[in-house]
Amino acid sequence: PAPSYSSAEFVGLERRSDDRLHADVRVTMKNTGIFTDHRIINLSSGGLFIGTDRPLRLGTQVELTLRFDDPERVMTLRSSVIWENSLDDGKNPRGYGLRLSALRAEERDFIQQYVRRTKKP
C-alpha cells in the first residue's frame, strides 16, 4: 500500500517564490555513510528535486555536494527531505525534494544568479 502522511509532516512547506531551473548540476549525497551521484532535475536557491528510484524518508538530513560547470564551483550544503514521490504514475518522476538549510548569503546569491543566468527564456 502507498504510504500516507499527515499535514504535520509538511510543516514549513510553502509555495515556491524563487526562480527555478531544470539544471544540469552534478550532486553527490552523503547520507548515513552512503555516497550517491545524481543530476538535479529542479533547482532554486531554496531547494532542489532529485529524481531517483530510491526516495528518502521525510525529514532525512542529507549533506550535498553541488558541482557547477559554468562558472566552475563546488558547494557542500546541508539539506533535509521535505517531500517525496515514490509512485510510478508516468506523470511525475520519482524522487524527492530537498530544502537547503543554513545557506550563507553568498551561497544563496550564487545559486540565484546561476538559475537566472542559465534559465531559458
Phi and psi restraints in degrees (range 20) as a CNS / XPLOR table:
assign (resid 1 and name C) (resid 2 and name N)
       (resid 2 and name CA) (resid 2 and name C) 1.0 -71.2 20.0 2
assign (resid 2 and name N) (resid 2 and name CA)
       (resid 2 and name C) (resid 3 and name N) 1.0 140.8 20.0 2
assign (resid 2 and name C) (resid 3 and name N)
       (resid 3 and name CA) (resid 3 and name C) 1.0 -67.8 20.0 2
assign (resid 3 and name N) (resid 3 and name CA)
       (resid 3 and name C) (resid 4 and name N) 1.0 151.8 20.0 2
assign (resid 3 and name C) (resid 4 and name N)
       (resid 4 and name CA) (resid 4 and name C) 1.0 -120.3 20.0 2
assign (resid 4 and name N) (resid 4 and name CA)
       (resid 4 and name C) (resid 5 and name N) 1.0 151.2 20.0 2
assign (resid 4 and name C) (resid 5 and name N)
       (resid 5 and name CA) (resid 5 and name C) 1.0 -128.7 20.0 2
assign (resid 5 and name N) (resid 5 and name CA)
       (resid 5 and name C) (resid 6 and name N) 1.0 149.0 20.0 2
assign (resid 5 and name C) (resid 6 and name N)
       (resid 6 and name CA) (resid 6 and name C) 1.0 -90.6 20.0 2
assign (resid 6 and name N) (resid 6 and name CA)
       (resid 6 and name C) (resid 7 and name N) 1.0 159.7 20.0 2
assign (resid 6 and name C) (resid 7 and name N)
       (resid 7 and name CA) (resid 7 and name C) 1.0 -62.9 20.0 2
assign (resid 7 and name N) (resid 7 and name CA)
       (resid 7 and name C) (resid 8 and name N) 1.0 -23.9 20.0 2
assign (resid 7 and name C) (resid 8 and name N)
       (resid 8 and name CA) (resid 8 and name C) 1.0 -63.0 20.0 2
assign (resid 8 and name N) (resid 8 and name CA)
       (resid 8 and name C) (resid 9 and name N) 1.0 -25.8 20.0 2
assign (resid 8 and name C) (resid 9 and name N)
       (resid 9 and name CA) (resid 9 and name C) 1.0 -74.6 20.0 2
assign (resid 9 and name N) (resid 9 and name CA)
       (resid 9 and name C) (resid 10 and name N) 1.0 -12.1 20.0 2
assign (resid 9 and name C) (resid 10 and name N)
       (resid 10 and name CA) (resid 10 and name C) 1.0 -108.9 20.0 2
assign (resid 10 and name N) (resid 10 and name CA)
       (resid 10 and name C) (resid 11 and name N) 1.0 22.3 20.0 2
assign (resid 10 and name C) (resid 11 and name N)
       (resid 11 and name CA) (resid 11 and name C) 1.0 -57.9 20.0 2
assign (resid 11 and name N) (resid 11 and name CA)
       (resid 11 and name C) (resid 12 and name N) 1.0 131.9 20.0 2
assign (resid 11 and name C) (resid 12 and name N)
       (resid 12 and name CA) (resid 12 and name C) 1.0 89.1 20.0 2
assign (resid 12 and name N) (resid 12 and name CA)
       (resid 12 and name C) (resid 13 and name N) 1.0 -4.4 20.0 2
assign (resid 12 and name C) (resid 13 and name N)
       (resid 13 and name CA) (resid 13 and name C) 1.0 -83.2 20.0 2
assign (resid 13 and name N) (resid 13 and name CA)
       (resid 13 and name C) (resid 14 and name N) 1.0 112.1 20.0 2
assign (resid 13 and name C) (resid 14 and name N)
       (resid 14 and name CA) (resid 14 and name C) 1.0 -121.7 20.0 2
assign (resid 14 and name N) (resid 14 and name CA)
       (resid 14 and name C) (resid 15 and name N) 1.0 170.9 20.0 2
assign (resid 14 and name C) (resid 15 and name N)
       (resid 15 and name CA) (resid 15 and name C) 1.0 -61.5 20.0 2
assign (resid 15 and name N) (resid 15 and name CA)
       (resid 15 and name C) (resid 16 and name N) 1.0 143.4 20.0 2
assign (resid 15 and name C) (resid 16 and name N)
       (resid 16 and name CA) (resid 16 and name C) 1.0 -74.8 20.0 2
assign (resid 16 and name N) (resid 16 and name CA)
       (resid 16 and name C) (resid 17 and name N) 1.0 131.7 20.0 2
assign (resid 16 and name C) (resid 17 and name N)
       (resid 17 and name CA) (resid 17 and name C) 1.0 -117.0 20.0 2
assign (resid 17 and name N) (resid 17 and name CA)
       (resid 17 and name C) (resid 18 and name N) 1.0 -16.5 20.0 2
assign (resid 17 and name C) (resid 18 and name N)
       (resid 18 and name CA) (resid 18 and name C) 1.0 -79.6 20.0 2
assign (resid 18 and name N) (resid 18 and name CA)
       (resid 18 and name C) (resid 19 and name N) 1.0 154.8 20.0 2
assign (resid 18 and name C) (resid 19 and name N)
       (resid 19 and name CA) (resid 19 and name C) 1.0 -60.4 20.0 2
assign (resid 19 and name N) (resid 19 and name CA)
       (resid 19 and name C) (resid 20 and name N) 1.0 144.8 20.0 2
assign (resid 19 and name C) (resid 20 and name N)
       (resid 20 and name CA) (resid 20 and name C) 1.0 -125.2 20.0 2
assign (resid 20 and name N) (resid 20 and name CA)
       (resid 20 and name C) (resid 21 and name N) 1.0 157.0 20.0 2
assign (resid 20 and name C) (resid 21 and name N)
       (resid 21 and name CA) (resid 21 and name C) 1.0 -144.3 20.0 2
assign (resid 21 and name N) (resid 21 and name CA)
       (resid 21 and name C) (resid 22 and name N) 1.0 137.5 20.0 2
assign (resid 21 and name C) (resid 22 and name N)
       (resid 22 and name CA) (resid 22 and name C) 1.0 -79.4 20.0 2
assign (resid 22 and name N) (resid 22 and name CA)
       (resid 22 and name C) (resid 23 and name N) 1.0 103.9 20.0 2
assign (resid 22 and name C) (resid 23 and name N)
       (resid 23 and name CA) (resid 23 and name C) 1.0 -106.4 20.0 2
assign (resid 23 and name N) (resid 23 and name CA)
       (resid 23 and name C) (resid 24 and name N) 1.0 152.6 20.0 2
assign (resid 23 and name C) (resid 24 and name N)
       (resid 24 and name CA) (resid 24 and name C) 1.0 -109.7 20.0 2
assign (resid 24 and name N) (resid 24 and name CA)
       (resid 24 and name C) (resid 25 and name N) 1.0 73.8 20.0 2
assign (resid 24 and name C) (resid 25 and name N)
       (resid 25 and name CA) (resid 25 and name C) 1.0 -120.8 20.0 2
assign (resid 25 and name N) (resid 25 and name CA)
       (resid 25 and name C) (resid 26 and name N) 1.0 131.0 20.0 2
assign (resid 25 and name C) (resid 26 and name N)
       (resid 26 and name CA) (resid 26 and name C) 1.0 -78.6 20.0 2
assign (resid 26 and name N) (resid 26 and name CA)
       (resid 26 and name C) (resid 27 and name N) 1.0 138.6 20.0 2
assign (resid 26 and name C) (resid 27 and name N)
       (resid 27 and name CA) (resid 27 and name C) 1.0 -127.1 20.0 2
assign (resid 27 and name N) (resid 27 and name CA)
       (resid 27 and name C) (resid 28 and name N) 1.0 130.7 20.0 2
assign (resid 27 and name C) (resid 28 and name N)
       (resid 28 and name CA) (resid 28 and name C) 1.0 -111.9 20.0 2
assign (resid 28 and name N) (resid 28 and name CA)
       (resid 28 and name C) (resid 29 and name N) 1.0 128.2 20.0 2
assign (resid 28 and name C) (resid 29 and name N)
       (resid 29 and name CA) (resid 29 and name C) 1.0 -110.8 20.0 2
assign (resid 29 and name N) (resid 29 and name CA)
       (resid 29 and name C) (resid 30 and name N) 1.0 133.1 20.0 2
assign (resid 29 and name C) (resid 30 and name N)
       (resid 30 and name CA) (resid 30 and name C) 1.0 -114.9 20.0 2
assign (resid 30 and name N) (resid 30 and name CA)
       (resid 30 and name C) (resid 31 and name N) 1.0 112.9 20.0 2
assign (resid 30 and name C) (resid 31 and name N)
       (resid 31 and name CA) (resid 31 and name C) 1.0 -144.8 20.0 2
assign (resid 31 and name N) (resid 31 and name CA)
       (resid 31 and name C) (resid 32 and name N) 1.0 124.6 20.0 2
assign (resid 31 and name C) (resid 32 and name N)
       (resid 32 and name CA) (resid 32 and name C) 1.0 45.7 20.0 2
assign (resid 32 and name N) (resid 32 and name CA)
       (resid 32 and name C) (resid 33 and name N) 1.0 42.7 20.0 2
assign (resid 32 and name C) (resid 33 and name N)
       (resid 33 and name CA) (resid 33 and name C) 1.0 79.4 20.0 2
assign (resid 33 and name N) (resid 33 and name CA)
       (resid 33 and name C) (resid 34 and name N) 1.0 4.2 20.0 2
assign (resid 33 and name C) (resid 34 and name N)
       (resid 34 and name CA) (resid 34 and name C) 1.0 -107.0 20.0 2
assign (resid 34 and name N) (resid 34 and name CA)
       (resid 34 and name C) (resid 35 and name N) 1.0 128.4 20.0 2
assign (resid 34 and name C) (resid 35 and name N)
       (resid 35 and name CA) (resid 35 and name C) 1.0 -106.4 20.0 2
assign (resid 35 and name N) (resid 35 and name CA)
       (resid 35 and name C) (resid 36 and name N) 1.0 128.7 20.0 2
assign (resid 35 and name C) (resid 36 and name N)
       (resid 36 and name CA) (resid 36 and name C) 1.0 -135.7 20.0 2
assign (resid 36 and name N) (resid 36 and name CA)
       (resid 36 and name C) (resid 37 and name N) 1.0 150.3 20.0 2
assign (resid 36 and name C) (resid 37 and name N)
       (resid 37 and name CA) (resid 37 and name C) 1.0 -112.5 20.0 2
assign (resid 37 and name N) (resid 37 and name CA)
       (resid 37 and name C) (resid 38 and name N) 1.0 136.4 20.0 2
assign (resid 37 and name C) (resid 38 and name N)
       (resid 38 and name CA) (resid 38 and name C) 1.0 -139.9 20.0 2
assign (resid 38 and name N) (resid 38 and name CA)
       (resid 38 and name C) (resid 39 and name N) 1.0 167.3 20.0 2
assign (resid 38 and name C) (resid 39 and name N)
       (resid 39 and name CA) (resid 39 and name C) 1.0 -108.0 20.0 2
assign (resid 39 and name N) (resid 39 and name CA)
       (resid 39 and name C) (resid 40 and name N) 1.0 138.5 20.0 2
assign (resid 39 and name C) (resid 40 and name N)
       (resid 40 and name CA) (resid 40 and name C) 1.0 -72.0 20.0 2
assign (resid 40 and name N) (resid 40 and name CA)
       (resid 40 and name C) (resid 41 and name N) 1.0 137.1 20.0 2
assign (resid 40 and name C) (resid 41 and name N)
       (resid 41 and name CA) (resid 41 and name C) 1.0 -92.0 20.0 2
assign (resid 41 and name N) (resid 41 and name CA)
       (resid 41 and name C) (resid 42 and name N) 1.0 -37.8 20.0 2
assign (resid 41 and name C) (resid 42 and name N)
       (resid 42 and name CA) (resid 42 and name C) 1.0 -143.2 20.0 2
assign (resid 42 and name N) (resid 42 and name CA)
       (resid 42 and name C) (resid 43 and name N) 1.0 129.3 20.0 2
assign (resid 42 and name C) (resid 43 and name N)
       (resid 43 and name CA) (resid 43 and name C) 1.0 -133.4 20.0 2
assign (resid 43 and name N) (resid 43 and name CA)
       (resid 43 and name C) (resid 44 and name N) 1.0 138.4 20.0 2
assign (resid 43 and name C) (resid 44 and name N)
       (resid 44 and name CA) (resid 44 and name C) 1.0 -144.6 20.0 2
assign (resid 44 and name N) (resid 44 and name CA)
       (resid 44 and name C) (resid 45 and name N) 1.0 175.7 20.0 2
assign (resid 44 and name C) (resid 45 and name N)
       (resid 45 and name CA) (resid 45 and name C) 1.0 -72.9 20.0 2
assign (resid 45 and name N) (resid 45 and name CA)
       (resid 45 and name C) (resid 46 and name N) 1.0 -11.3 20.0 2
assign (resid 45 and name C) (resid 46 and name N)
       (resid 46 and name CA) (resid 46 and name C) 1.0 -98.3 20.0 2
assign (resid 46 and name N) (resid 46 and name CA)
       (resid 46 and name C) (resid 47 and name N) 1.0 -19.5 20.0 2
assign (resid 46 and name C) (resid 47 and name N)
       (resid 47 and name CA) (resid 47 and name C) 1.0 177.0 20.0 2
assign (resid 47 and name N) (resid 47 and name CA)
       (resid 47 and name C) (resid 48 and name N) 1.0 -169.0 20.0 2
assign (resid 47 and name C) (resid 48 and name N)
       (resid 48 and name CA) (resid 48 and name C) 1.0 -157.6 20.0 2
assign (resid 48 and name N) (resid 48 and name CA)
       (resid 48 and name C) (resid 49 and name N) 1.0 162.2 20.0 2
assign (resid 48 and name C) (resid 49 and name N)
       (resid 49 and name CA) (resid 49 and name C) 1.0 -117.6 20.0 2
assign (resid 49 and name N) (resid 49 and name CA)
       (resid 49 and name C) (resid 50 and name N) 1.0 134.0 20.0 2
assign (resid 49 and name C) (resid 50 and name N)
       (resid 50 and name CA) (resid 50 and name C) 1.0 -121.8 20.0 2
assign (resid 50 and name N) (resid 50 and name CA)
       (resid 50 and name C) (resid 51 and name N) 1.0 124.6 20.0 2
assign (resid 50 and name C) (resid 51 and name N)
       (resid 51 and name CA) (resid 51 and name C) 1.0 -82.1 20.0 2
assign (resid 51 and name N) (resid 51 and name CA)
       (resid 51 and name C) (resid 52 and name N) 1.0 131.3 20.0 2
assign (resid 51 and name C) (resid 52 and name N)
       (resid 52 and name CA) (resid 52 and name C) 1.0 -162.7 20.0 2
assign (resid 52 and name N) (resid 52 and name CA)
       (resid 52 and name C) (resid 53 and name N) 1.0 153.9 20.0 2
assign (resid 52 and name C) (resid 53 and name N)
       (resid 53 and name CA) (resid 53 and name C) 1.0 -81.9 20.0 2
assign (resid 53 and name N) (resid 53 and name CA)
       (resid 53 and name C) (resid 54 and name N) 1.0 -5.3 20.0 2
assign (resid 53 and name C) (resid 54 and name N)
       (resid 54 and name CA) (resid 54 and name C) 1.0 -123.1 20.0 2
assign (resid 54 and name N) (resid 54 and name CA)
       (resid 54 and name C) (resid 55 and name N) 1.0 70.2 20.0 2
assign (resid 54 and name C) (resid 55 and name N)
       (resid 55 and name CA) (resid 55 and name C) 1.0 -60.6 20.0 2
assign (resid 55 and name N) (resid 55 and name CA)
       (resid 55 and name C) (resid 56 and name N) 1.0 151.2 20.0 2
assign (resid 55 and name C) (resid 56 and name N)
       (resid 56 and name CA) (resid 56 and name C) 1.0 -92.2 20.0 2
assign (resid 56 and name N) (resid 56 and name CA)
       (resid 56 and name C) (resid 57 and name N) 1.0 162.1 20.0 2
assign (resid 56 and name C) (resid 57 and name N)
       (resid 57 and name CA) (resid 57 and name C) 1.0 -72.8 20.0 2
assign (resid 57 and name N) (resid 57 and name CA)
       (resid 57 and name C) (resid 58 and name N) 1.0 150.5 20.0 2
assign (resid 57 and name C) (resid 58 and name N)
       (resid 58 and name CA) (resid 58 and name C) 1.0 -55.7 20.0 2
assign (resid 58 and name N) (resid 58 and name CA)
       (resid 58 and name C) (resid 59 and name N) 1.0 137.5 20.0 2
assign (resid 58 and name C) (resid 59 and name N)
       (resid 59 and name CA) (resid 59 and name C) 1.0 88.0 20.0 2
assign (resid 59 and name N) (resid 59 and name CA)
       (resid 59 and name C) (resid 60 and name N) 1.0 -10.4 20.0 2
assign (resid 59 and name C) (resid 60 and name N)
       (resid 60 and name CA) (resid 60 and name C) 1.0 -60.9 20.0 2
assign (resid 60 and name N) (resid 60 and name CA)
       (resid 60 and name C) (resid 61 and name N) 1.0 130.5 20.0 2
assign (resid 60 and name C) (resid 61 and name N)
       (resid 61 and name CA) (resid 61 and name C) 1.0 -84.7 20.0 2
assign (resid 61 and name N) (resid 61 and name CA)
       (resid 61 and name C) (resid 62 and name N) 1.0 133.0 20.0 2
assign (resid 61 and name C) (resid 62 and name N)
       (resid 62 and name CA) (resid 62 and name C) 1.0 -132.6 20.0 2
assign (resid 62 and name N) (resid 62 and name CA)
       (resid 62 and name C) (resid 63 and name N) 1.0 132.6 20.0 2
assign (resid 62 and name C) (resid 63 and name N)
       (resid 63 and name CA) (resid 63 and name C) 1.0 -95.2 20.0 2
assign (resid 63 and name N) (resid 63 and name CA)
       (resid 63 and name C) (resid 64 and name N) 1.0 126.3 20.0 2
assign (resid 63 and name C) (resid 64 and name N)
       (resid 64 and name CA) (resid 64 and name C) 1.0 -112.8 20.0 2
assign (resid 64 and name N) (resid 64 and name CA)
       (resid 64 and name C) (resid 65 and name N) 1.0 144.8 20.0 2
assign (resid 64 and name C) (resid 65 and name N)
       (resid 65 and name CA) (resid 65 and name C) 1.0 -118.4 20.0 2
assign (resid 65 and name N) (resid 65 and name CA)
       (resid 65 and name C) (resid 66 and name N) 1.0 114.2 20.0 2
assign (resid 65 and name C) (resid 66 and name N)
       (resid 66 and name CA) (resid 66 and name C) 1.0 -97.0 20.0 2
assign (resid 66 and name N) (resid 66 and name CA)
       (resid 66 and name C) (resid 67 and name N) 1.0 132.7 20.0 2
assign (resid 66 and name C) (resid 67 and name N)
       (resid 67 and name CA) (resid 67 and name C) 1.0 -118.3 20.0 2
assign (resid 67 and name N) (resid 67 and name CA)
       (resid 67 and name C) (resid 68 and name N) 1.0 109.0 20.0 2
assign (resid 67 and name C) (resid 68 and name N)
       (resid 68 and name CA) (resid 68 and name C) 1.0 -94.8 20.0 2
assign (resid 68 and name N) (resid 68 and name CA)
       (resid 68 and name C) (resid 69 and name N) 1.0 141.9 20.0 2
assign (resid 68 and name C) (resid 69 and name N)
       (resid 69 and name CA) (resid 69 and name C) 1.0 -93.0 20.0 2
assign (resid 69 and name N) (resid 69 and name CA)
       (resid 69 and name C) (resid 70 and name N) 1.0 -36.3 20.0 2
assign (resid 69 and name C) (resid 70 and name N)
       (resid 70 and name CA) (resid 70 and name C) 1.0 -142.4 20.0 2
assign (resid 70 and name N) (resid 70 and name CA)
       (resid 70 and name C) (resid 71 and name N) 1.0 101.1 20.0 2
assign (resid 70 and name C) (resid 71 and name N)
       (resid 71 and name CA) (resid 71 and name C) 1.0 -75.1 20.0 2
assign (resid 71 and name N) (resid 71 and name CA)
       (resid 71 and name C) (resid 72 and name N) 1.0 155.5 20.0 2
assign (resid 71 and name C) (resid 72 and name N)
       (resid 72 and name CA) (resid 72 and name C) 1.0 -69.1 20.0 2
assign (resid 72 and name N) (resid 72 and name CA)
       (resid 72 and name C) (resid 73 and name N) 1.0 127.4 20.0 2
assign (resid 72 and name C) (resid 73 and name N)
       (resid 73 and name CA) (resid 73 and name C) 1.0 -164.0 20.0 2
assign (resid 73 and name N) (resid 73 and name CA)
       (resid 73 and name C) (resid 74 and name N) 1.0 145.9 20.0 2
assign (resid 73 and name C) (resid 74 and name N)
       (resid 74 and name CA) (resid 74 and name C) 1.0 -122.0 20.0 2
assign (resid 74 and name N) (resid 74 and name CA)
       (resid 74 and name C) (resid 75 and name N) 1.0 130.7 20.0 2
assign (resid 74 and name C) (resid 75 and name N)
       (resid 75 and name CA) (resid 75 and name C) 1.0 -128.8 20.0 2
assign (resid 75 and name N) (resid 75 and name CA)
       (resid 75 and name C) (resid 76 and name N) 1.0 132.2 20.0 2
assign (resid 75 and name C) (resid 76 and name N)
       (resid 76 and name CA) (resid 76 and name C) 1.0 -107.7 20.0 2
assign (resid 76 and name N) (resid 76 and name CA)
       (resid 76 and name C) (resid 77 and name N) 1.0 122.1 20.0 2
assign (resid 76 and name C) (resid 77 and name N)
       (resid 77 and name CA) (resid 77 and name C) 1.0 -132.9 20.0 2
assign (resid 77 and name N) (resid 77 and name CA)
       (resid 77 and name C) (resid 78 and name N) 1.0 157.6 20.0 2
assign (resid 77 and name C) (resid 78 and name N)
       (resid 78 and name CA) (resid 78 and name C) 1.0 -98.2 20.0 2
assign (resid 78 and name N) (resid 78 and name CA)
       (resid 78 and name C) (resid 79 and name N) 1.0 147.9 20.0 2
assign (resid 78 and name C) (resid 79 and name N)
       (resid 79 and name CA) (resid 79 and name C) 1.0 -152.9 20.0 2
assign (resid 79 and name N) (resid 79 and name CA)
       (resid 79 and name C) (resid 80 and name N) 1.0 171.0 20.0 2
assign (resid 79 and name C) (resid 80 and name N)
       (resid 80 and name CA) (resid 80 and name C) 1.0 -142.0 20.0 2
assign (resid 80 and name N) (resid 80 and name CA)
       (resid 80 and name C) (resid 81 and name N) 1.0 148.7 20.0 2
assign (resid 80 and name C) (resid 81 and name N)
       (resid 81 and name CA) (resid 81 and name C) 1.0 -73.5 20.0 2
assign (resid 81 and name N) (resid 81 and name CA)
       (resid 81 and name C) (resid 82 and name N) 1.0 121.6 20.0 2
assign (resid 81 and name C) (resid 82 and name N)
       (resid 82 and name CA) (resid 82 and name C) 1.0 -111.1 20.0 2
assign (resid 82 and name N) (resid 82 and name CA)
       (resid 82 and name C) (resid 83 and name N) 1.0 -14.2 20.0 2
assign (resid 82 and name C) (resid 83 and name N)
       (resid 83 and name CA) (resid 83 and name C) 1.0 -162.1 20.0 2
assign (resid 83 and name N) (resid 83 and name CA)
       (resid 83 and name C) (resid 84 and name N) 1.0 158.3 20.0 2
assign (resid 83 and name C) (resid 84 and name N)
       (resid 84 and name CA) (resid 84 and name C) 1.0 -144.8 20.0 2
assign (resid 84 and name N) (resid 84 and name CA)
       (resid 84 and name C) (resid 85 and name N) 1.0 152.2 20.0 2
assign (resid 84 and name C) (resid 85 and name N)
       (resid 85 and name CA) (resid 85 and name C) 1.0 -126.5 20.0 2
assign (resid 85 and name N) (resid 85 and name CA)
       (resid 85 and name C) (resid 86 and name N) 1.0 106.1 20.0 2
assign (resid 85 and name C) (resid 86 and name N)
       (resid 86 and name CA) (resid 86 and name C) 1.0 -105.1 20.0 2
assign (resid 86 and name N) (resid 86 and name CA)
       (resid 86 and name C) (resid 87 and name N) 1.0 0.6 20.0 2
assign (resid 86 and name C) (resid 87 and name N)
       (resid 87 and name CA) (resid 87 and name C) 1.0 -83.1 20.0 2
assign (resid 87 and name N) (resid 87 and name CA)
       (resid 87 and name C) (resid 88 and name N) 1.0 142.6 20.0 2
assign (resid 87 and name C) (resid 88 and name N)
       (resid 88 and name CA) (resid 88 and name C) 1.0 -104.8 20.0 2
assign (resid 88 and name N) (resid 88 and name CA)
       (resid 88 and name C) (resid 89 and name N) 1.0 75.6 20.0 2
assign (resid 88 and name C) (resid 89 and name N)
       (resid 89 and name CA) (resid 89 and name C) 1.0 -95.3 20.0 2
assign (resid 89 and name N) (resid 89 and name CA)
       (resid 89 and name C) (resid 90 and name N) 1.0 -1.5 20.0 2
assign (resid 89 and name C) (resid 90 and name N)
       (resid 90 and name CA) (resid 90 and name C) 1.0 78.7 20.0 2
assign (resid 90 and name N) (resid 90 and name CA)
       (resid 90 and name C) (resid 91 and name N) 1.0 -7.7 20.0 2
assign (resid 90 and name C) (resid 91 and name N)
       (resid 91 and name CA) (resid 91 and name C) 1.0 -98.1 20.0 2
assign (resid 91 and name N) (resid 91 and name CA)
       (resid 91 and name C) (resid 92 and name N) 1.0 -45.0 20.0 2
assign (resid 91 and name C) (resid 92 and name N)
       (resid 92 and name CA) (resid 92 and name C) 1.0 -123.2 20.0 2
assign (resid 92 and name N) (resid 92 and name CA)
       (resid 92 and name C) (resid 93 and name N) 1.0 142.9 20.0 2
assign (resid 92 and name C) (resid 93 and name N)
       (resid 93 and name CA) (resid 93 and name C) 1.0 -69.6 20.0 2
assign (resid 93 and name N) (resid 93 and name CA)
       (resid 93 and name C) (resid 94 and name N) 1.0 149.9 20.0 2
assign (resid 93 and name C) (resid 94 and name N)
       (resid 94 and name CA) (resid 94 and name C) 1.0 -76.4 20.0 2
assign (resid 94 and name N) (resid 94 and name CA)
       (resid 94 and name C) (resid 95 and name N) 1.0 146.3 20.0 2
assign (resid 94 and name C) (resid 95 and name N)
       (resid 95 and name CA) (resid 95 and name C) 1.0 156.4 20.0 2
assign (resid 95 and name N) (resid 95 and name CA)
       (resid 95 and name C) (resid 96 and name N) 1.0 -156.4 20.0 2
assign (resid 95 and name C) (resid 96 and name N)
       (resid 96 and name CA) (resid 96 and name C) 1.0 -149.2 20.0 2
assign (resid 96 and name N) (resid 96 and name CA)
       (resid 96 and name C) (resid 97 and name N) 1.0 156.1 20.0 2
assign (resid 96 and name C) (resid 97 and name N)
       (resid 97 and name CA) (resid 97 and name C) 1.0 -99.7 20.0 2
assign (resid 97 and name N) (resid 97 and name CA)
       (resid 97 and name C) (resid 98 and name N) 1.0 135.1 20.0 2
assign (resid 97 and name C) (resid 98 and name N)
       (resid 98 and name CA) (resid 98 and name C) 1.0 -116.7 20.0 2
assign (resid 98 and name N) (resid 98 and name CA)
       (resid 98 and name C) (resid 99 and name N) 1.0 135.1 20.0 2
assign (resid 98 and name C) (resid 99 and name N)
       (resid 99 and name CA) (resid 99 and name C) 1.0 -96.5 20.0 2
assign (resid 99 and name N) (resid 99 and name CA)
       (resid 99 and name C) (resid 100 and name N) 1.0 127.6 20.0 2
assign (resid 99 and name C) (resid 100 and name N)
       (resid 100 and name CA) (resid 100 and name C) 1.0 -76.1 20.0 2
assign (resid 100 and name N) (resid 100 and name CA)
       (resid 100 and name C) (resid 101 and name N) 1.0 137.3 20.0 2
assign (resid 100 and name C) (resid 101 and name N)
       (resid 101 and name CA) (resid 101 and name C) 1.0 -124.7 20.0 2
assign (resid 101 and name N) (resid 101 and name CA)
       (resid 101 and name C) (resid 102 and name N) 1.0 152.0 20.0 2
assign (resid 101 and name C) (resid 102 and name N)
       (resid 102 and name CA) (resid 102 and name C) 1.0 56.3 20.0 2
assign (resid 102 and name N) (resid 102 and name CA)
       (resid 102 and name C) (resid 103 and name N) 1.0 38.2 20.0 2
assign (resid 102 and name C) (resid 103 and name N)
       (resid 103 and name CA) (resid 103 and name C) 1.0 -71.3 20.0 2
assign (resid 103 and name N) (resid 103 and name CA)
       (resid 103 and name C) (resid 104 and name N) 1.0 134.9 20.0 2
assign (resid 103 and name C) (resid 104 and name N)
       (resid 104 and name CA) (resid 104 and name C) 1.0 -74.2 20.0 2
assign (resid 104 and name N) (resid 104 and name CA)
       (resid 104 and name C) (resid 105 and name N) 1.0 154.4 20.0 2
assign (resid 104 and name C) (resid 105 and name N)
       (resid 105 and name CA) (resid 105 and name C) 1.0 -55.7 20.0 2
assign (resid 105 and name N) (resid 105 and name CA)
       (resid 105 and name C) (resid 106 and name N) 1.0 -39.9 20.0 2
assign (resid 105 and name C) (resid 106 and name N)
       (resid 106 and name CA) (resid 106 and name C) 1.0 -64.9 20.0 2
assign (resid 106 and name N) (resid 106 and name CA)
       (resid 106 and name C) (resid 107 and name N) 1.0 -37.0 20.0 2
assign (resid 106 and name C) (resid 107 and name N)
       (resid 107 and name CA) (resid 107 and name C) 1.0 -68.9 20.0 2
assign (resid 107 and name N) (resid 107 and name CA)
       (resid 107 and name C) (resid 108 and name N) 1.0 -44.1 20.0 2
assign (resid 107 and name C) (resid 108 and name N)
       (resid 108 and name CA) (resid 108 and name C) 1.0 -61.7 20.0 2
assign (resid 108 and name N) (resid 108 and name CA)
       (resid 108 and name C) (resid 109 and name N) 1.0 -43.8 20.0 2
assign (resid 108 and name C) (resid 109 and name N)
       (resid 109 and name CA) (resid 109 and name C) 1.0 -61.0 20.0 2
assign (resid 109 and name N) (resid 109 and name CA)
       (resid 109 and name C) (resid 110 and name N) 1.0 -42.9 20.0 2
assign (resid 109 and name C) (resid 110 and name N)
       (resid 110 and name CA) (resid 110 and name C) 1.0 -59.9 20.0 2
assign (resid 110 and name N) (resid 110 and name CA)
       (resid 110 and name C) (resid 111 and name N) 1.0 -47.1 20.0 2
assign (resid 110 and name C) (resid 111 and name N)
       (resid 111 and name CA) (resid 111 and name C) 1.0 -64.4 20.0 2
assign (resid 111 and name N) (resid 111 and name CA)
       (resid 111 and name C) (resid 112 and name N) 1.0 -43.9 20.0 2
assign (resid 111 and name C) (resid 112 and name N)
       (resid 112 and name CA) (resid 112 and name C) 1.0 -59.9 20.0 2
assign (resid 112 and name N) (resid 112 and name CA)
       (resid 112 and name C) (resid 113 and name N) 1.0 -44.7 20.0 2
assign (resid 112 and name C) (resid 113 and name N)
       (resid 113 and name CA) (resid 113 and name C) 1.0 -66.2 20.0 2
assign (resid 113 and name N) (resid 113 and name CA)
       (resid 113 and name C) (resid 114 and name N) 1.0 -38.9 20.0 2
assign (resid 113 and name C) (resid 114 and name N)
       (resid 114 and name CA) (resid 114 and name C) 1.0 -60.9 20.0 2
assign (resid 114 and name N) (resid 114 and name CA)
       (resid 114 and name C) (resid 115 and name N) 1.0 -46.8 20.0 2
assign (resid 114 and name C) (resid 115 and name N)
       (resid 115 and name CA) (resid 115 and name C) 1.0 -62.6 20.0 2
assign (resid 115 and name N) (resid 115 and name CA)
       (resid 115 and name C) (resid 116 and name N) 1.0 -46.5 20.0 2
assign (resid 115 and name C) (resid 116 and name N)
       (resid 116 and name CA) (resid 116 and name C) 1.0 -63.3 20.0 2
assign (resid 116 and name N) (resid 116 and name CA)
       (resid 116 and name C) (resid 117 and name N) 1.0 -42.0 20.0 2
assign (resid 116 and name C) (resid 117 and name N)
       (resid 117 and name CA) (resid 117 and name C) 1.0 -70.4 20.0 2
assign (resid 117 and name N) (resid 117 and name CA)
       (resid 117 and name C) (resid 118 and name N) 1.0 -34.8 20.0 2
assign (resid 117 and name C) (resid 118 and name N)
       (resid 118 and name CA) (resid 118 and name C) 1.0 -91.3 20.0 2
assign (resid 118 and name N) (resid 118 and name CA)
       (resid 118 and name C) (resid 119 and name N) 1.0 -21.4 20.0 2
assign (resid 118 and name C) (resid 119 and name N)
       (resid 119 and name CA) (resid 119 and name C) 1.0 -61.9 20.0 2
assign (resid 119 and name N) (resid 119 and name CA)
       (resid 119 and name C) (resid 120 and name N) 1.0 133.6 20.0 2
assign (resid 119 and name C) (resid 120 and name N)
       (resid 120 and name CA) (resid 120 and name C) 1.0 -80.5 20.0 2
assign (resid 120 and name N) (resid 120 and name CA)
       (resid 120 and name C) (resid 121 and name N) 1.0 138.5 20.0 2
